[in-house]
């Protein structure tokens, strides 16, 4: 059986760090309020010359270096983003060009904060279907460019950054002991689209628009939706929360992360948390967290790792893999 195995990982962040204290001087908020409700202490904000493509390129080069590969070794690039450099072409082809890759294919995937989970699932389908042997999966965002910096309910939550992994086709025996993606579960429900959206677009206003969110509504649905796809992953593989080595959740809100882990019986010392450092970086949050935990040696070869995310749409999903 062909499995999609993580061969390398990497990340890139903007130069500028913006603390809660800095935001206190700009909007009616406080460090205490932000930390208590979200767990966020700082975020990175893209400056001049820093874009979704440039950050994505940085994460891609770091992942290639970690894997000991070059762009010539790749067959496909999938970029998860809600903040592309241009309406078209896809920012993925910009990154492809920046890497000097003149073969294969590249495309963007839009599922907001669930984008990286959707992209990994798509890459796994390409690999298992024999359409690609190595896929570069990137999550890159510059959400600071679609925020209303006068809206204290949203501008404190988000940040910019990029993370990437390289998935490689390797033979497995078809058991849960195999390295690589074991199962993936995706969901969406467009009835909730007005609870988290951007109020602009080429087909409607002809403008980029700003992020709008009904925070309480998102919070109300989040834990249940996350639990749904995690339990589906366990059921599909016959595994349990006790067997899990690491939960790597979308980094949106510490209370959502803790609530989901508690409901599933996953100890908090098995949960990777970076929301305090990065804020909500949408599709970049899971690969940034993976880079942090694999980079410092917490996530080791053979560990059972669960990725989960929920975002605008609503979209939500999970990927269970063995590192």
Secondary structure, DSSP 8 states (H G I E B T S, - for coil): -EEEEEEEEEEE--SEEEEHHHHHTTSS--HHHHHHHH---EEEE--TT--HHHHHHHHHHHHHHHHT--GGG-SEEEEE-SS-SSSSS-HHHHHHHHTT--SSEEEEE--GGGHHHHHHHHHHHHHHTTS-SEEEEEEEEEGGGG--TT-TTTTTTB-EEEEEEEEEEEE--SSTTSSEEEEEEEEE-GGGGGGEEES-BTTTTSB---EEE-HHHHHHHHHHHHHHHHHHHHHHHT--GGG-SEEEE--S-HHHHHHHHHHHT--GGGEE--HHHH-B-GGGHHHHHHHHHHHTTSS-TT-EEEEEEEETTTEEEEEEEE-
